[in-house]
Amino acid sequence: MAPETFCGETRNPSVDVWSAGCFLCALVYGRPPFLDKTRAAIISRVSSGEYVFPESKTVNPELKSLIESRSEERRVGKECRSR
């Protein structure tokens, strides 16, 4: 779920882009980017934008850059973090 979902903000097309990035990350690395043991911990990671790429898998730097790319306009999650 995109950070906007946890903040109660209106969904918009950027949520779909965020979700596509998470899906791409899961396809490339074999696990979701915000993996943790509890739902609360996952929500915390998503809200803070805290993710880690597994070091055990070598990925093309351009593909990794695509997954990591984010626009400051898109990062509504940063507004959630400041609440």
Backbone as XML, in Angstrom:
<?xml version="1.0"?>
<chain id="A" units="angstrom">
  <residue number="1" name="MET">
    <atom name="N" x="0.844" y="-1.180" z="0.000"/>
    <atom name="CA" x="0.000" y="0.000" z="0.000"/>
    <atom name="C" x="0.889" y="1.242" z="0.000"/>
  </residue>
  <residue number="2" name="ALA">
    <atom name="N" x="0.519" y="2.193" z="-0.812"/>
    <atom name="CA" x="1.275" y="3.434" z="-0.923"/>
    <atom name="C" x="1.143" y="4.272" z="0.354"/>
  </residue>
  <residue number="3" name="PRO">
    <atom name="N" x="2.124" y="5.122" z="0.626"/>
    <atom name="CA" x="2.074" y="5.956" z="1.834"/>
    <atom name="C" x="0.799" y="6.783" z="1.943"/>
  </residue>
  <residue number="4" name="GLU">
    <atom name="N" x="0.260" y="7.237" z="0.816"/>
    <atom name="CA" x="-0.974" y="8.019" z="0.846"/>
    <atom name="C" x="-2.113" y="7.262" z="1.505"/>
  </residue>
  <residue number="5" name="THR">
    <atom name="N" x="-2.130" y="5.963" z="1.333"/>
    <atom name="CA" x="-3.183" y="5.120" z="1.895"/>
    <atom name="C" x="-3.189" y="5.207" z="3.413"/>
  </residue>
  <residue number="6" name="PHE">
    <atom name="N" x="-2.009" y="5.203" z="4.018"/>
    <atom name="CA" x="-1.909" y="5.247" z="5.481"/>
    <atom name="C" x="-2.216" y="6.629" z="6.032"/>
  </residue>
  <residue number="7" name="CYS">
    <atom name="N" x="-2.051" y="7.651" z="5.206"/>
    <atom name="CA" x="-2.284" y="9.031" z="5.648"/>
    <atom name="C" x="-3.702" y="9.492" z="5.370"/>
  </residue>
  <residue number="8" name="GLY">
    <atom name="N" x="-4.485" y="8.637" z="4.723"/>
    <atom name="CA" x="-5.868" y="8.993" z="4.428"/>
    <atom name="C" x="-6.003" y="10.010" z="3.310"/>
  </residue>
  <residue number="9" name="GLU">
    <atom name="N" x="-4.991" y="10.126" z="2.461"/>
    <atom name="CA" x="-5.039" y="11.083" z="1.368"/>
    <atom name="C" x="-5.724" y="10.469" z="0.159"/>
  </residue>
  <residue number="10" name="THR">
    <atom name="N" x="-6.161" y="11.325" z="-0.731"/>
    <atom name="CA" x="-6.826" y="10.885" z="-1.944"/>
    <atom name="C" x="-5.852" y="10.132" z="-2.841"/>
  </residue>
  <residue number="11" name="ARG">
    <atom name="N" x="-6.310" y="9.045" z="-3.373"/>
    <atom name="CA" x="-5.474" y="8.289" z="-4.308"/>
    <atom name="C" x="-5.427" y="9.016" z="-5.643"/>
  </residue>
  <residue number="12" name="ASN">
    <atom name="N" x="-4.295" y="8.880" z="-6.321"/>
    <atom name="CA" x="-4.110" y="9.502" z="-7.619"/>
    <atom name="C" x="-3.194" y="8.592" z="-8.438"/>
  </residue>
  <residue number="13" name="PRO">
    <atom name="N" x="-2.928" y="8.928" z="-9.684"/>
    <atom name="CA" x="-2.100" y="8.043" z="-10.525"/>
    <atom name="C" x="-0.707" y="7.749" z="-9.958"/>
  </residue>
  <residue number="14" name="SER">
    <atom name="N" x="-0.164" y="8.643" z="-9.148"/>
    <atom name="CA" x="1.171" y="8.388" z="-8.598"/>
    <atom name="C" x="1.178" y="7.177" z="-7.670"/>
  </residue>
  <residue number="15" name="VAL">
    <atom name="N" x="0.051" y="6.859" z="-7.074"/>
    <atom name="CA" x="-0.059" y="5.658" z="-6.239"/>
    <atom name="C" x="0.164" y="4.409" z="-7.096"/>
  </residue>
  <residue number="16" name="ASP">
    <atom name="N" x="-0.384" y="4.435" z="-8.304"/>
    <atom name="CA" x="-0.193" y="3.302" z="-9.214"/>
    <atom name="C" x="1.264" y="3.169" z="-9.626"/>
  </residue>
  <residue number="17" name="VAL">
    <atom name="N" x="1.933" y="4.289" z="-9.845"/>
    <atom name="CA" x="3.354" y="4.265" z="-10.201"/>
    <atom name="C" x="4.162" y="3.706" z="-9.039"/>
  </residue>
  <residue number="18" name="TRP">
    <atom name="N" x="3.848" y="4.138" z="-7.828"/>
    <atom name="CA" x="4.529" y="3.643" z="-6.627"/>
    <atom name="C" x="4.343" y="2.123" z="-6.516"/>
  </residue>
  <residue number="19" name="SER">
    <atom name="N" x="3.103" y="1.678" z="-6.712"/>
    <atom name="CA" x="2.810" y="0.242" z="-6.635"/>
    <atom name="C" x="3.551" y="-0.537" z="-7.716"/>
  </residue>
  <residue number="20" name="ALA">
    <atom name="N" x="3.624" y="0.020" z="-8.917"/>
    <atom name="CA" x="4.354" y="-0.639" z="-10.002"/>
    <atom name="C" x="5.835" y="-0.776" z="-9.647"/>
  </residue>
  <residue number="21" name="GLY">
    <atom name="N" x="6.396" y="0.251" z="-9.007"/>
    <atom name="CA" x="7.795" y="0.185" z="-8.573"/>
    <atom name="C" x="8.011" y="-0.919" z="-7.547"/>
  </residue>
  <residue number="22" name="CYS">
    <atom name="N" x="7.082" y="-1.047" z="-6.616"/>
    <atom name="CA" x="7.174" y="-2.119" z="-5.613"/>
    <atom name="C" x="7.063" y="-3.483" z="-6.273"/>
  </residue>
  <residue number="23" name="PHE">
    <atom name="N" x="6.164" y="-3.596" z="-7.240"/>
    <atom name="CA" x="5.984" y="-4.854" z="-7.961"/>
    <atom name="C" x="7.246" y="-5.192" z="-8.747"/>
  </residue>
  <residue number="24" name="LEU">
    <atom name="N" x="7.822" y="-4.195" z="-9.422"/>
    <atom name="CA" x="9.057" y="-4.412" z="-10.176"/>
    <atom name="C" x="10.181" y="-4.867" z="-9.245"/>
  </residue>
  <residue number="25" name="CYS">
    <atom name="N" x="10.272" y="-4.237" z="-8.100"/>
    <atom name="CA" x="11.290" y="-4.623" z="-7.113"/>
    <atom name="C" x="11.100" y="-6.083" z="-6.688"/>
  </residue>
  <residue number="26" name="ALA">
    <atom name="N" x="9.867" y="-6.469" z="-6.441"/>
    <atom name="CA" x="9.592" y="-7.848" z="-6.037"/>
    <atom name="C" x="9.940" y="-8.834" z="-7.156"/>
  </residue>
  <residue number="27" name="LEU">
    <atom name="N" x="9.670" y="-8.458" z="-8.399"/>
    <atom name="CA" x="10.018" y="-9.327" z="-9.522"/>
    <atom name="C" x="11.526" y="-9.487" z="-9.657"/>
  </residue>
  <residue number="28" name="VAL">
    <atom name="N" x="12.251" y="-8.384" z="-9.503"/>
    <atom name="CA" x="13.703" y="-8.395" z="-9.693"/>
    <atom name="C" x="14.416" y="-9.077" z="-8.531"/>
  </residue>
  <residue number="29" name="TYR">
    <atom name="N" x="14.017" y="-8.756" z="-7.307"/>
    <atom name="CA" x="14.727" y="-9.245" z="-6.128"/>
    <atom name="C" x="14.104" y="-10.484" z="-5.486"/>
  </residue>
  <residue number="30" name="GLY">
    <atom name="N" x="12.883" y="-10.812" z="-5.904"/>
    <atom name="CA" x="12.245" y="-11.995" z="-5.347"/>
    <atom name="C" x="11.624" y="-11.776" z="-3.984"/>
  </residue>
  <residue number="31" name="ARG">
    <atom name="N" x="11.482" y="-10.517" z="-3.593"/>
    <atom name="CA" x="10.827" y="-10.194" z="-2.320"/>
    <atom name="C" x="10.361" y="-8.743" z="-2.367"/>
  </residue>
  <residue number="32" name="PRO">
    <atom name="N" x="9.344" y="-8.394" z="-1.604"/>
    <atom name="CA" x="8.872" y="-7.014" z="-1.614"/>
    <atom name="C" x="9.892" y="-6.074" z="-0.965"/>
  </residue>
  <residue number="33" name="PRO">
    <atom name="N" x="9.883" y="-4.806" z="-1.359"/>
    <atom name="CA" x="10.891" y="-3.872" z="-0.848"/>
    <atom name="C" x="10.726" y="-3.505" z="0.624"/>
  </residue>
  <residue number="34" name="PHE">
    <atom name="N" x="9.531" y="-3.631" z="1.161"/>
    <atom name="CA" x="9.286" y="-3.213" z="2.539"/>
    <atom name="C" x="8.995" y="-4.406" z="3.443"/>
  </residue>
  <residue number="35" name="LEU">
    <atom name="N" x="9.692" y="-5.484" z="3.233"/>
    <atom name="CA" x="9.479" y="-6.715" z="3.980"/>
    <atom name="C" x="9.847" y="-6.537" z="5.458"/>
  </residue>
  <residue number="36" name="ASP">
    <atom name="N" x="8.986" y="-7.029" z="6.333"/>
    <atom name="CA" x="9.256" y="-7.023" z="7.767"/>
    <atom name="C" x="8.367" y="-8.076" z="8.417"/>
  </residue>
  <residue number="37" name="LYS">
    <atom name="N" x="8.498" y="-8.234" z="9.723"/>
    <atom name="CA" x="7.799" y="-9.322" z="10.418"/>
    <atom name="C" x="6.353" y="-9.015" z="10.773"/>
  </residue>
  <residue number="38" name="THR">
    <atom name="N" x="6.024" y="-7.755" z="10.991"/>
    <atom name="CA" x="4.656" y="-7.418" z="11.382"/>
    <atom name="C" x="4.071" y="-6.371" z="10.443"/>
  </residue>
  <residue number="39" name="ARG">
    <atom name="N" x="2.764" y="-6.315" z="10.416"/>
    <atom name="CA" x="2.073" y="-5.318" z="9.589"/>
    <atom name="C" x="2.459" y="-3.902" z="10.027"/>
  </residue>
  <residue number="40" name="ALA">
    <atom name="N" x="2.535" y="-3.688" z="11.329"/>
    <atom name="CA" x="2.899" y="-2.362" z="11.842"/>
    <atom name="C" x="4.301" y="-1.954" z="11.393"/>
  </residue>
  <residue number="41" name="ALA">
    <atom name="N" x="5.221" y="-2.899" z="11.394"/>
    <atom name="CA" x="6.590" y="-2.612" z="10.955"/>
    <atom name="C" x="6.636" y="-2.302" z="9.457"/>
  </residue>
  <residue number="42" name="ILE">
    <atom name="N" x="5.824" y="-3.006" z="8.685"/>
    <atom name="CA" x="5.755" y="-2.743" z="7.242"/>
    <atom name="C" x="5.189" y="-1.346" z="7.000"/>
  </residue>
  <residue number="43" name="ILE">
    <atom name="N" x="4.131" y="-1.002" z="7.701"/>
    <atom name="CA" x="3.535" y="0.330" z="7.562"/>
    <atom name="C" x="4.564" y="1.399" z="7.921"/>
  </residue>
  <residue number="44" name="SER">
    <atom name="N" x="5.326" y="1.164" z="8.963"/>
    <atom name="CA" x="6.367" y="2.109" z="9.363"/>
    <atom name="C" x="7.415" y="2.269" z="8.260"/>
  </residue>
  <residue number="45" name="ARG">
    <atom name="N" x="7.837" y="1.157" z="7.680"/>
    <atom name="CA" x="8.829" y="1.203" z="6.591"/>
    <atom name="C" x="8.285" y="1.950" z="5.370"/>
  </residue>
  <residue number="46" name="VAL">
    <atom name="N" x="7.044" y="1.650" z="5.008"/>
    <atom name="CA" x="6.437" y="2.313" z="3.851"/>
    <atom name="C" x="6.320" y="3.809" z="4.118"/>
  </residue>
  <residue number="47" name="SER">
    <atom name="N" x="5.828" y="4.177" z="5.278"/>
    <atom name="CA" x="5.635" y="5.583" z="5.611"/>
    <atom name="C" x="6.942" y="6.363" z="5.652"/>
  </residue>
  <residue number="48" name="SER">
    <atom name="N" x="8.005" y="5.698" z="6.082"/>
    <atom name="CA" x="9.296" y="6.378" z="6.175"/>
    <atom name="C" x="10.118" y="6.254" z="4.891"/>
  </residue>
  <residue number="49" name="GLY">
    <atom name="N" x="9.653" y="5.388" z="3.990"/>
    <atom name="CA" x="10.406" y="5.163" z="2.755"/>
    <atom name="C" x="11.643" y="4.320" z="2.975"/>
  </residue>
  <residue number="50" name="GLU">
    <atom name="N" x="11.652" y="3.552" z="4.052"/>
    <atom name="CA" x="12.815" y="2.736" z="4.420"/>
    <atom name="C" x="12.755" y="1.367" z="3.754"/>
  </residue>
  <residue number="51" name="TYR">
    <atom name="N" x="13.629" y="1.168" z="2.783"/>
    <atom name="CA" x="13.711" y="-0.128" z="2.125"/>
    <atom name="C" x="15.180" y="-0.475" z="1.901"/>
  </residue>
  <residue number="52" name="VAL">
    <atom name="N" x="15.428" y="-1.749" z="1.752"/>
    <atom name="CA" x="16.797" y="-2.226" z="1.543"/>
    <atom name="C" x="16.771" y="-3.229" z="0.400"/>
  </residue>
  <residue number="53" name="PHE">
    <atom name="N" x="17.707" y="-3.083" z="-0.528"/>
    <atom name="CA" x="17.840" y="-4.068" z="-1.592"/>
    <atom name="C" x="18.703" y="-5.212" z="-1.085"/>
  </residue>
  <residue number="54" name="PRO">
    <atom name="N" x="18.302" y="-6.451" z="-1.326"/>
    <atom name="CA" x="19.138" y="-7.586" z="-0.920"/>
    <atom name="C" x="20.500" y="-7.509" z="-1.616"/>
  </residue>
  <residue number="55" name="GLU">
    <atom name="N" x="21.559" y="-7.633" z="-0.857"/>
    <atom name="CA" x="22.901" y="-7.563" z="-1.428"/>
    <atom name="C" x="23.297" y="-8.856" z="-2.118"/>
  </residue>
  <residue number="56" name="SER">
    <atom name="N" x="22.558" y="-9.907" z="-1.861"/>
    <atom name="CA" x="22.919" y="-11.209" z="-2.421"/>
    <atom name="C" x="22.626" y="-11.316" z="-3.913"/>
  </residue>
  <residue number="57" name="LYS">
    <atom name="N" x="21.924" y="-10.347" z="-4.465"/>
    <atom name="CA" x="21.564" y="-10.405" z="-5.883"/>
    <atom name="C" x="22.175" y="-9.226" z="-6.620"/>
  </residue>
  <residue number="58" name="THR">
    <atom name="N" x="22.902" y="-9.518" z="-7.684"/>
    <atom name="CA" x="23.488" y="-8.476" z="-8.509"/>
    <atom name="C" x="22.462" y="-8.063" z="-9.561"/>
  </residue>
  <residue number="59" name="VAL">
    <atom name="N" x="22.207" y="-6.770" z="-9.630"/>
    <atom name="CA" x="21.208" y="-6.243" z="-10.552"/>
    <atom name="C" x="21.843" y="-5.161" z="-11.409"/>
  </residue>
  <residue number="60" name="ASN">
    <atom name="N" x="21.453" y="-5.102" z="-12.661"/>
    <atom name="CA" x="21.914" y="-4.064" z="-13.562"/>
    <atom name="C" x="21.717" y="-2.695" z="-12.894"/>
  </residue>
  <residue number="61" name="PRO">
    <atom name="N" x="22.752" y="-1.857" z="-12.861"/>
    <atom name="CA" x="22.645" y="-0.548" z="-12.192"/>
    <atom name="C" x="21.521" y="0.330" z="-12.751"/>
  </residue>
  <residue number="62" name="GLU">
    <atom name="N" x="21.248" y="0.243" z="-14.030"/>
    <atom name="CA" x="20.163" y="1.049" z="-14.611"/>
    <atom name="C" x="18.800" y="0.580" z="-14.122"/>
  </residue>
  <residue number="63" name="LEU">
    <atom name="N" x="18.642" y="-0.724" z="-13.972"/>
    <atom name="CA" x="17.388" y="-1.266" z="-13.459"/>
    <atom name="C" x="17.214" y="-0.865" z="-11.995"/>
  </residue>
  <residue number="64" name="LYS">
    <atom name="N" x="18.285" y="-0.967" z="-11.229"/>
    <atom name="CA" x="18.226" y="-0.554" z="-9.815"/>
    <atom name="C" x="17.890" y="0.929" z="-9.716"/>
  </residue>
  <residue number="65" name="SER">
    <atom name="N" x="18.460" y="1.745" z="-10.578"/>
    <atom name="CA" x="18.184" y="3.180" z="-10.589"/>
    <atom name="C" x="16.719" y="3.443" z="-10.901"/>
  </residue>
  <residue number="66" name="LEU">
    <atom name="N" x="16.153" y="2.676" z="-11.833"/>
    <atom name="CA" x="14.738" y="2.820" z="-12.163"/>
    <atom name="C" x="13.872" y="2.506" z="-10.950"/>
  </residue>
  <residue number="67" name="ILE">
    <atom name="N" x="14.201" y="1.450" z="-10.245"/>
    <atom name="CA" x="13.435" y="1.064" z="-9.062"/>
    <atom name="C" x="13.568" y="2.130" z="-7.971"/>
  </residue>
  <residue number="68" name="GLU">
    <atom name="N" x="14.756" y="2.681" z="-7.814"/>
    <atom name="CA" x="14.996" y="3.665" z="-6.762"/>
    <atom name="C" x="14.495" y="5.057" z="-7.099"/>
  </residue>
  <residue number="69" name="SER">
    <atom name="N" x="14.301" y="5.344" z="-8.381"/>
    <atom name="CA" x="13.970" y="6.710" z="-8.780"/>
    <atom name="C" x="12.672" y="7.156" z="-8.140"/>
  </residue>
  <residue number="70" name="ARG">
    <atom name="N" x="12.707" y="8.384" z="-7.739"/>
    <atom name="CA" x="11.496" y="8.977" z="-7.185"/>
    <atom name="C" x="11.557" y="10.483" z="-7.326"/>
  </residue>
  <residue number="71" name="SER">
    <atom name="N" x="10.433" y="11.029" z="-7.631"/>
    <atom name="CA" x="10.312" y="12.459" z="-7.797"/>
    <atom name="C" x="9.927" y="13.074" z="-6.461"/>
  </residue>
  <residue number="72" name="GLU">
    <atom name="N" x="10.450" y="14.236" z="-6.172"/>
    <atom name="CA" x="10.074" y="14.916" z="-4.925"/>
    <atom name="C" x="8.589" y="15.247" z="-4.923"/>
  </residue>
  <residue number="73" name="GLU">
    <atom name="N" x="8.024" y="15.532" z="-6.094"/>
    <atom name="CA" x="6.590" y="15.794" z="-6.169"/>
    <atom name="C" x="5.797" y="14.552" z="-5.793"/>
  </residue>
  <residue number="74" name="ARG">
    <atom name="N" x="6.306" y="13.385" z="-6.164"/>
    <atom name="CA" x="5.617" y="12.122" z="-5.918"/>
    <atom name="C" x="5.642" y="11.720" z="-4.458"/>
  </residue>
  <residue number="75" name="ARG">
    <atom name="N" x="6.657" y="12.092" z="-3.749"/>
    <atom name="CA" x="6.833" y="11.571" z="-2.409"/>
    <atom name="C" x="5.883" y="12.188" z="-1.412"/>
  </residue>
  <residue number="76" name="VAL">
    <atom name="N" x="4.603" y="11.879" z="-1.583"/>
    <atom name="CA" x="3.612" y="12.299" z="-0.606"/>
    <atom name="C" x="3.946" y="11.676" z="0.742"/>
  </residue>
  <residue number="77" name="GLY">
    <atom name="N" x="4.606" y="10.545" z="0.708"/>
    <atom name="CA" x="5.004" y="9.871" z="1.943"/>
    <atom name="C" x="5.809" y="10.767" z="2.851"/>
  </residue>
  <residue number="78" name="LYS">
    <atom name="N" x="6.576" y="11.708" z="2.292"/>
    <atom name="CA" x="7.375" y="12.608" z="3.138"/>
    <atom name="C" x="6.455" y="13.487" z="3.972"/>
  </residue>
  <residue number="79" name="GLU">
    <atom name="N" x="5.267" y="13.814" z="3.417"/>
    <atom name="CA" x="4.303" y="14.585" z="4.186"/>
    <atom name="C" x="3.727" y="13.741" z="5.322"/>
  </residue>
  <residue number="80" name="CYS">
    <atom name="N" x="3.546" y="12.459" z="5.079"/>
    <atom name="CA" x="3.047" y="11.556" z="6.120"/>
    <atom name="C" x="4.052" y="11.481" z="7.262"/>
  </residue>
  <residue number="81" name="ARG">
    <atom name="N" x="5.338" y="11.456" z="6.920"/>
    <atom name="CA" x="6.375" y="11.344" z="7.945"/>
    <atom name="C" x="6.415" y="12.571" z="8.839"/>
  </residue>
  <residue number="82" name="SER">
    <atom name="N" x="6.008" y="13.723" z="8.312"/>
    <atom name="CA" x="6.105" y="14.945" z="9.106"/>
    <atom name="C" x="4.885" y="15.144" z="10.009"/>
  </residue>
  <residue number="83" name="ARG">
    <atom name="N" x="3.901" y="14.254" z="9.930"/>
    <atom name="CA" x="2.698" y="14.386" z="10.768"/>
    <atom name="C" x="2.911" y="13.792" z="12.116"/>
  </residue>
</chain>
